[in-house]
Amino acid sequence: MSIDLEHGAAIARELGLDEHDLKVVSVSGGDIARAHVLKGADYWVFLKSLPTGQGGLLSAEADGLEAIAATHTVRVPRVLRRGLQDGTAWLALEYLELGERTVRVDAELGRKLAEMHRSEGESFGWHRNNYIGLTPQHNPETESWTEFFLFHRLGFQFDRLVASHPNEVWAELKQAVFEQWHDKHARHQPSPALVHGDLWRGNAAAIGLEVPVVFDPAVHYGDRETDLAMTRLFGGFSENFYRAYEEAWPLPSGHEQRLPFYTLYHVLNHANMFGGGYLDSVGRICRRIIDE
């Protein structure tokens, strides 16, 4: 939902800010929510808005940002407040002047991400469900990583694909992929690490020349390898990032073999949302897993 001047002024008052000479400027801010900047005489606020029926997306985003901020590791925009305004849910965030990441920033991001991953939970999952993009992400607290990953990540996405394409091969591929995981990785039981959950290149930027910043998380306690796998799916992270992460906390043996399983989750999600070529990509990744 677009925010006009009247609504912007009301939100500014809720934030305890002076709405005098306020400007509300529409900006690019993602594919899901509308984004604006509230520009006052002595402040800028980044504002995301959605229809109230989708307000849970903003609630989950705020929860994830606050969880990462509490680790005092990777920089995130500070959550200012959430609210409702005439049929619109909104989330006010600290405005940050974001730029492209340099190799120097990538190295710092690798170090800080490793620090963040050392924030561990007692089990896999999260205290609430959230979203990966527009897709619900179920996060029941689970002791076994194999159970959590197969049933609440891959299985959930495969089942959505089977429901929308019942006459195709997805059910058989799901079974074959599950069998491969059980055969090769069932004993993999990592520590439940706090992960960003959606760490592709569009969700990481820089403040100035030295400070990395991440946003739009889909947090939960999971295998830290999943964050690294997502960074490789669409590229955009320099070798400095991976080298710095490895120096800070080396990945365990077998991570190369688990990589296609972890990228498959995100490709399945894209296939469910967009179809098209992502369906072919799912098939290719499944065949790679099965044939190895």
N, C-alpha and C positions, 0 to 999 in steps of 0.2 A: 504494500500500500504506500502511495506517495504521501509525504508529509508536507503540508502547506505551512504558511507562515503562522496561522492561528494555532495549528496543532504544535508547531515547533515552539512557539512561545509558551504554551501550556506545559510542554515537557521541560523547557528551560526552568520554569518556575518550580516544577517538581524536583528538579536537581538543585534548587536553591541558587539559581543563576539569574542575573539581570537580563530580561528580554528586551531591554531598550536597544534600538538600532540592530536588532537581530536580523541575520540573513540565514535562509535555509537553502543550501546548495545541494542539488542532486549530484552524486558521484558514482563511479563504478565501484562495486563492492562485492561481487560474487554473482552466481547464477540463480540463487534462490531468493534471498531477501533484497528489498530495496534499500539503498544506502544513501545517506545524506550527511552533510556536515552542518552542524549548528555553529554559526560564526557570530559571536558576541563581541562586545568592545574589548574584552580582555580574556577571551577563552575561545577554543574550538573544541567541539565534541563530535565524535563519530557516532552516527545513529543508524541502526538497522531496524527495519520494520517489516511485518508480515500481517496478514489477516489474523484475527484472534484465534481462529481454528487451527492455525499453524504455530501458535505461540510456544508450543512445546519445543520447537526447534531452537528458539532463542533461549529458552530456559536451559536446555541441554548445553548450548554453547557457553552460556555464562558459567554453568557448573564446571565445565571442562577447563575454561580459562582460569577460574579460581583455583582449581586443583593443581594446574601447572604452576601458577604463580606461587602457591604455597610451598613449592619445592625450592624456591629461590635459585633456580638454575637458568633455564632458557627464558628469555624475556617474552612476555605476552602483553597485549593491551589490557590495561586495568579496567575491570568492570565497575561502572559507576552506578547503574541502576537499571532495573527492568520495570515496565509498567504497561498499562492499557489506556488507549485514548481513542474513544469513538469508533470502536470496531477494529482498532489497530493495536497489535502487540509491538512493543518496541524494546530495544536494548541499547543503552547508552554506554559507549566505551571511550576510554582515553584516546584522543586523536594522536596518532604517530605519523611523522613524516617518513614514509617508507621509500626505500630505494632498492636497486638491484644488489644482490649479494656478490661480493668479490671472493676470490679464493681465500683471502685472509679471513673474511667473515665466515666462510664455509668451514674453515679449520676450527674456529671458535664454536660454531654450531655443533660440529662433531663432538667436541669436548663437553659442551654443555648438555647435549642430548644424552651422552653416556652418564653424566651426573644425574640427570633426571630419571634415567632408567634404574638407578640405584634406589629410588623411592619404591619400596616394595609393599605389597598387600599381603594379607593372610591367605587369600585365595584368588583365583582368576575371576574376572567379571568386574562389576561395579555396583555401587549402592543404588543405581537407578538405570533404567533403559535410556538410550539416547539415539542418535542418528548418524548414519554415514551418508552424507549428502541428504537426500530426501528419504532415504530408506531407513526404517526402524532398525535399531541394533539392540538385540536382546543381551542382557548382561547378568544372568543369574550367577550368584556366587558358587563357584565350582572348584573342587579340589584337584581334579585331573585336567591337565592341559589338553590331552587328546580328546577327552569328552567335550570340553568347552569349545575347542577349535573345530572339531568335526561337526558337532550338532548345532552349536549356536553361531557359527560363522559359515563354514562351507555348506553344511547341510541346509541351513535356512535359505541361503541363496540358491542352491540347487533346487530346492523344493519350489521356490517361486518360479524358477525357469521351467520346471516340469509342469506346473499349473498352467502357464501361459503357452507352452509348446508340448501338449500331451502326446503327440504322435511322433515325436522325435527321439533322439538317442540319449537325452540328458539323464534319465533315471539310471540307465546302464553305465554311463560315464561316472555318475556319482558313486555307484557301488564299486567300480573299478578303482577310482581315486581313493576311496576310503580303504580299500584292501591294501593299496600300495602304502598308505600312511601306516596302517597297522603292521604291515610286514617290516617296514624300515625305520619308523620313527615312534612307535608306540611307547618306547621307554624314554623318550625325550620328555623330561619334566623340568622345565626352566623355573627359575624364581618368578613369581608374579610381579612384573615390573610395570610401573606406570608408563603407559605409551600414549603418544599423541593420537594415533589411530588413523589419521588421514594425512600423512606427511608427504604430500607431493609438492612439486616445485612451486605451485601456486599458493601454497599455504606457509611459505617461508620467505622472509625478506630481510632487509637490513635497515638499521637506523644509523645513518652516517657511514663511516668507513670501518667500524669495528664491532658493532653490536648486532648479533642476529636476533630475529624476532619471529615467532610462529603464531598462528592463529587458526580459527575454524577447526578446532579439534573434535575428535570422536573418542574421547579418553576411555580407558578401562585398564585393568591389570591384565597383562597378557605377556606373551613372549616378546622380549625386546627385539628379536630378529624381525618381527613383523613391521616395525617402523623402518628399519633399514631396507627391507624388501620393497616397501611402498616407494621409497626414494628412488629406487632403481627402475620402477615400472615405467615412468614417463621421462626419466632422465632429469637433467637440470641441476645436479649436485656434482661438484668437482671432486677429483680424487683427493684433494686436501681434506674434504669432509670425511671421507671413509678412512683415510690414513690417521687423522686425528682421533676419530672414534676408536679405531683399533689400538692406538697407543694408550688411550685412556682406559679401555676395557675390551680386550680382544673377544671376538665372538667364538663360541665353542665349535668343536669339530662337527661336521655334518651340516653346517648352516647353508652351504652351497646347494646341497640336495633338498633342503627344506624350502629354499627360495621359490621354486615354481608353485608349491602349495600355497605359500603366503601371498604371492602375486595373484594367484587364481581367485582369491576372495574378492579382490577389488575389480578384477575383470568380469567376474560373475555379476557384481553389482552394476557395473556399467552396461552389461548385456541386458540385465533386467530393466534398467532405466531407459536405455536408448536402442537396444536391439542392433540391427545392422551388422557392421563388421565386427562388433564385439562378440557376437555369437560365434563367428569363425575363430576369433582369438581364444575363446573358451575351449573350443574343440582342439585347437593346436596345443594349448597348454596341457589339457587332459591327456592327449596322446603322448606328449613328451614325458609326463609323469608315469604313464602306464608302460611306456617302452623302455624306460631306464632300468 
